[in-house]
Amino acid sequence: MKSIFKTMALMSVLVIADNAVTADAQAVIDIDGIAKYVYPGNLPESPRSFTYLPDGASYLLLDTEGKTISRYETATGRQIEMILDVTHTRENTVGSVSDFILSPDGSKLLLYTTKSPVYRRSFKADWYVFEIKRNILRPLSKQFDKQQAPVFSPDSRMVAFVADNNIYIKKIDYDSEVAVTKDGSAGKIINGIPDWTYEEEFSTDCSMAWSPDNTTLCYLRYNEEMVPLYSFPLYGGYCNADVQFAYYPGTFTYKYPVAGRPNSVVTLHSYDVETRKIKDIDLDRRQIEYIPRIAYGGISSERLMTVTLNRAQNRMEILSVNPKSTVARSVLVEESKAWLNPMAYENIHWGDESFVIASERTGWNHLYEYSYAGQQIRQITSGEFDVTDYYGADAQGNSYYQSTAQEVDIQGLSGAVSRVISKIDKTGKKVAALTPAKGWAVASFSPAMNYYVVNYSNEQTPPRHTLFNIKDKEVRVLIDNSEYAARYTTLPRKEFFIFDGDVQLNGYIIKPANFDATRKYPVIMWQYSGPGSQEVVNRWRMDWDYYAALKGFVVICVDGRGTGGRGNSFRDIVYRHLGHYETIDQLAVARYAASLPYVDGKRIGIAGWSYGGYETLMAISAPSAPFKAAVAIAPVTSWRYYDTVYAERYMLTPGENEEGYRASAPIERVADVNCSLLIMHGTADDNVHLSNTIEYVSRLQENGRVCDMLLFPNMNHSINGCGARALVYGRMVDYFTKNL
């Protein structure tokens, strides 16, 4: 039996892989060669995140071994004092610390060890409370080994946390804990932390908010009983192998609502710390499907700002709720003809007397200030550019933001390829760019807005991290990555260009090392193509594409219609028709590539990951697609398989857009696939399930077609760890080498 199966396996490899000579030849991947170009070997150095003291004049840092936490002067970086040494704490000790949270008054720390990931952002851990002056270390909970999402009260005397789907409050002064909820149950009720869909698509891992006067804890309750279960197998595997599954696979099961299916029913509640009573806050549910954010507005404990969305995610309503009376009042309604930019509800800044939101009501994403009564105070930014992040305002009323403010960037490209940090005064008349017009800048500010760190890079310059003060003067360079840059001085560089398709599109090209214009080279087209995304950007990004250039490939990437940074009319054209315009644009890019004098038009490949994998499958299944080979990594193969929030944001429900779902599904187009295809997928992908690939392969077989496939046991959507990322890209380049 063994010899028969071995022969069958070999035959399978030979039949599926067009140009493979032997199974062994296909199995040799240059892992060492590509490792320094891909994660984690390609990462430049970055400073550890500062945890500022309330006044911003000093900050805390955990040492690299997790043994000590010290306080440093912000302006000089001089160490002032050591505030924690894990070998000399009172009452309890830990071997090391993974990370920490500083209390609002700066007197305490929440420390954690033995982190255990739950989903993309969330994790459980052994949490401890450390009182700095008394040097006392105590477990956050005596009842539960691991806790999740702890939140200090504003006076720093209590901590709310979640364990086993219920909320508890640790009263630090008394070293006691009180149960807030008791109905939490796996697969049924979740209190205080989001379900999978909220965490993944609304970028949140905590659903609790303390009142400014410390008397009330508000929280969201997720009833996921009606959400269908999804399960996938777990194996022994090779990366962090789990011996319990060595002979009998286990199962990971969780609630995952695919497009059109029921979501968790989310409700709002308040808990009175003194009386220990819970009040249910009844909101008008007629146009509320989601509550992506709750937060107290300013200093009032009678103003819980509750952000709501309808199911189509094209209507946001902000409610001001009095948690004690449970009265809710509408403050603002924001609507869109397509979908609302997630920045509108994920990046609201709540000030003492007003709040700032982002809106695309003019066709571009800009900042607006509102009073808590719902009156617009001013439009902070304006113009034909997108604000892409808002950092807040300083004591003088200056607002700081990131944007695509410059109108023309390198080589005439749209300004969308760069990001600039700017400051605008409270009158809205004086705007100052704090970073170069060309390049990519990201900032992080102290809570007091008196210091900020800028991470700046461009296509030829690795990230430089610089500390500035409130006067916008450079204080000191934290990291310049000069030694890192020296590792890549001989590589070819990206050349940016404008592609004239149905509309003008931004693109880049990387030519092979020792480029010879008289030769004919194969091409790998890389793209992501998802709504609001960008791949063509003027920042440092060392990746597999440079390795591919060293191996003799021309790499081309073009951001088609639907991508970000160019206003909502450019982006929203894909609404209800995902994959349609993206495919038209990628096919046009392929024809353009074939027309270049140094390109062999018969050797063009296309690849992408996640949405990019989806678009790869859409592109190769278009009639007369000019691709000879393709690689799709973790692809969506029908939006019916994907989660409600993401799929319906762009497509509505299947019942509302039946034809759109059918036309946008690669599994409905397999009869037109006529090129070599490799699909790679993690078997434990909780985001884009492996079933997407399995169903696609099934349709291929139904149509008399086959593909190559490489699975990564127990790997999630990122396919990371134990050298897996190098294997993914190494296999991709190897596949194109053999098939182009």
C-alpha positions, 0 to 999 in steps of 0.5 A: 500500500505504501509504495502505491500511494507514493507513486500516486502522489508523484503522479499527482505532482507531475500532472498538476505542475506544468513544467516540473520535471520531478517532485524533488526539483519542485521542492527545492526553495531558496529559503536562505536567499529570500529570507533577508527580503521578507518578514521578519528578516526585512524589518528595519529597526524601530524604537520601542513605543513610549509610554508617556507619563501624563505630563509628557515630560518623561516616559516609561520603557520595558527593557528588551529582556522584560526584567525592568521598567525605567523612567526616562526624560523625554527631551534627552532620553536620560534614564531618571529612575528604575520603577520596576525590577521583577527580581525585587517586588513585594508579595509576588514575583514574575520571571519577566514582563511581556508588556504593561499599561500605565494607570491614568494618574501614573501611580500603577502599572498593569503588567502581563505575562504568558500571552495567549492570542485569541484572534487578530488583536485580542489575547488572554494573559496573566495580568498583575497590578503593580503599585509603583511607590509601594513596590507591591505586585499582585495578581489582577484576579485570584479567581481566574488564571487568565484575564482579558482587556483590562481597563483602569478607572479614571481615578486608577483605583479600579480595573475592569476586566473580562474572564470567561465572557463575564466582566469583573471589577478589581478594587485595588485598595481592597484587593478584591474583585466583584462580578459585574455580569454572570450570564456570559457563556461560550458561543452564546453571550459575550460581555465587555469584549467584541465577537470575532467579526467586530474585532476583525472588521471594526478594529477593536478588542474592548467594549467597556467605558468608565465614566469620568466620575468612576461611578459607572461602567458601561459595556456592550453585550454580544448575543451570538446564539443565532450566529452560525458556528464555523469549525476547522481542524487543528493538526500536530503541525511543525510550527509550535507543534501540538502533540495532542493532535499528533494522531487525532486532529482537534477542532477550532470552533467559533461564531462566524457570520457569512454574508447575509447570515445573522450577526450578534445582537449587540446591546448597551448596558450600564453598571453602577459601582456603588449599588451593583445594579445593571441598567439596560439602555434601550436604543431605537433598533430600527436602523441600528445593526452595529455599535462599533464604539462607545466612549464618554464625551469630555468630562461629563458622566452623563454623556456616553457617546454611542456610535451606531451603524445600519447593516449596510454601513452607509448610515452612522448615527451618534447618540448621546446616552445618559447611563443613569436615566438611560435616555438617548439623544441623537447628536449626528447622522452621517450618510453615504451613497456607497459605504462610510469610510471606517475612519468616520466611526473608528477615529472619532476624537472626544474632547472636553467640550467638542468632538472631531469626526472625519467625513467624505461629504465633499468627496474628500475625507476631511475633519469636522468639529462638533459640539456635544449638542450636535452643532457643527463648530467648524470644518477643520481641513478642506481641499482636494486631498484626503485626511488619512489620520487625525492626532488631536489638538494641542493646548493652543488649538492647533490640530495635527493630522496626516494627509495626501495634501500635496497635489503632485508627487514624484514623477507626476503621480497623484499625491496619494502615494505620499503621506504628510504630517501637517498642523493647522491653527484654530482659525483654519487659515495657517497650515504648516507641513511638518514633514517633506512633501514627498515620502511617507510620514507617520506620527505618534503624540504624547497625551499632552501633545507636547512631544511627537515622534515622526517615522519618515521614509521614502522609496530609497530611504529606510525609516528614520524615527525623530522626536520633535517638541511642541515648537516642531523643533527636532529634539533628537533622532531615535533611530536612523537605520543607516546600518540597515540601509547599507544592506540594500545599497546594490539593489534595483530601485522602484520606478514610479509611473502613471498608467493611462488606462480608462483613467490614470492610475499610479504604478511602479516597476522594478527592473531586474538587476543588471538590466539590459534593455535589449533582452526580453524579461518575464513579468510578475504583476503584484496587486492587492486591489481592495477597496481603499487600499494602496500598494503604490506608495512612496515609502520604504518597503523591502519585500520579495519583489526585490528578490524576484528582480535579482532572479531576473523578473520585471515586477509591476504593480498598479493600483486600480480603481477602488483603491485609496487616497484619491477621493471617494468617487475613485474608490466607490466605483466598485460598490456592489461590483467587487472585482469588475473594475479591478479586473478591467484595470489589471488586464489593461496593465498586463497588456501594457506590460506586454507592449514594453520593448524589454518584456516577453509578452508571452511570459506574464504572471499575476499574484496577490494575497487575500483580496489580492489573491481574490483579484488574481483569480478574477483576472486569470478567469477573464476571457482571453486573459494574457497570463501564463501563470498565477499565484493566489495566496489565501484568496476569497473565492466568493463573497458569500463565504466571507464575513457580514461586515466586510462583504456587505459593506461593499456588496450589500447582502446576497439578497439585495445584490444577487447578480453582484455576488454571482458576477464577483465570484471566482468560483463561478468563472473557473471554466475560463482559467487557462494558465498555471495556477498555484494556491497557498493557504493556511489550514487555520485561517480564521479570516479567509477560510480554507474552504474558499480554496477547497470549493474553488479547487472543487469547481476546477475539477468539475470543469476538468481543470487542476491547479497546484496547491501548498497548505500550511498546517495550523497557520492563520491568514498571515502565514507567519512563524517558523520561516513560513513567510520566506517559504510562501514567497520563495515558493511563489518566485520558484513557481514563476521561474518554472512557469514563465 
